[in-house]
């Protein structure tokens, strides 16, 4: 069956092994997805990986593979279950929280944003110390 690579809130990267008969010409792979919306083929081609996008966050998907070559098609593999991650909070979420006076959510979003900014600031400081001619930015180190 296919294996999961990188998984986000809206994409799943899939990988699979090559056909067990490398001497066969033109081996094609078909990946089928099953979700609450039904079944669909998400990939057909000769590569051994694909990225499935436009997925729902925090949703479970099942994927299976079928191999086709000059002699015919295999049965589909047993399915593998993969779930997408939770959608990260965004500026839109902060805007909604403030409009609805949801201060707990607003504090959570701001705290996550500050951690990100703090991480970026520390990276800029390290880069400017290491490569002063390439980073002529004066920065302030956050505690």
N, C-alpha and C positions, 0 to 999 in steps of 0.2 A: 504493500500500500504506500501511498505518498507519505512524506514526513513533513512536519511543520518546520519552517525556518523562522524568520522574524514575523511576529504577530503584533498588530497595533489595534486601535479601536475601529479601524475601517479597512484594514488589509490583512491578508494572510499570504505568506510566501510558502510555496510548496516545492519540495524536491523529491525525486524518485531515482531509483537505480536504472541503469541501462538495461536494455533487453538482454536476457541470458544468452542470446545467439547473436554475437556481434558480426558474424559473417553475413547475416541477412541484410539486404539493402533496404533502404527507406523504411525504417521502423518509425511508426507514428504512435503517439500517445494521446489518449483522450482522458481528461479529468472531468468527472461528474460531481456536482455539488448537490447536496440535499439540505434544505433548511425549512423553516416554517412556511416559506413561500413556495415550496415544491422542489422539483429537480430541474437542473439545467446543466448543460455542458459548458464549462468555463474555460477550457483550453483544449485545442487540438493542434498538434504539431510534432516536430522532431526533437525539440529541446527537452532537457530533463529537469526543468524547473519553470515555475510561472508565479506571478503575483496576482491574486484575486483581489479586486478592489470594490468600492461602493458597497461595503458590508455594513450591517447594523452593529453598533457597539454592544458589548455584553451579550452577544448572541452565540448560539452553538451551531456549528456547521459540520456536515459529514462529507468527506471526500473519498472517492475511490478512482482507481485507474484501470484503463483498458489498453492493451497493446495490440496494434495492427501492423501486419507486414504483408509481403507478397503471398503468404500462405493462408491468410485469414486473420480473424480477430480472436483474442483471448476472452475469457469471461472477465467481468469486472472483479477487481480485488475486493477483499473485505474492506469496509469503510473505516476511516480513521476520524475521530471526533476532535474538533479544534474549536475553541471559543475565542472570540475577539475580546479585547480589553475594554475597560471602562473609558469613556471619552474624557479627555483631560478638561479641566475647567478653563474657561476662556474669558475674555473681556465682555463678551455677550452675557455670560453667566453673572459677572460682577454687576453689569448694568441692570439686569433683571433683579438681582438681590437688593440693590440699592433702591430701585423703584418700588419694590414690595416691602421695604423696611425689614428685610431678612438679614439682620446684622451678623448672625452666626455664620451664614454662608459667605457673606462679604468678607468677614475676618479670615475665613479659611482660604478664600481665593487670594486675598492680599498677602497672607503669610506664604502661600506657595509661590507667588510672584516674587516676593522679596528674597526667598531662598534662591530662586533662579537668577535674579539680578546680582545677589551677593556672589554666587558662583561665577558669573560672567565677569564681575568686577575683579575678583581674585585672579581670573585667567588673564585679563588685560594687564593687571599689575605684573604678573609673572612674565608675560610677553614683553612688556616695556622694560623690565629689568634685564631680561635676557637679550633682547634685540632693541636697544634704545634708538638706533637710527631708523628702524622700521616702524616703531610705535611712538611717534612724537606727541603722545597724548599725556597730559598730566592727569593722574588718577588719585582717588582717595581710597585708601584701604578701609573696608568696613570691618568692624570687630568680629 
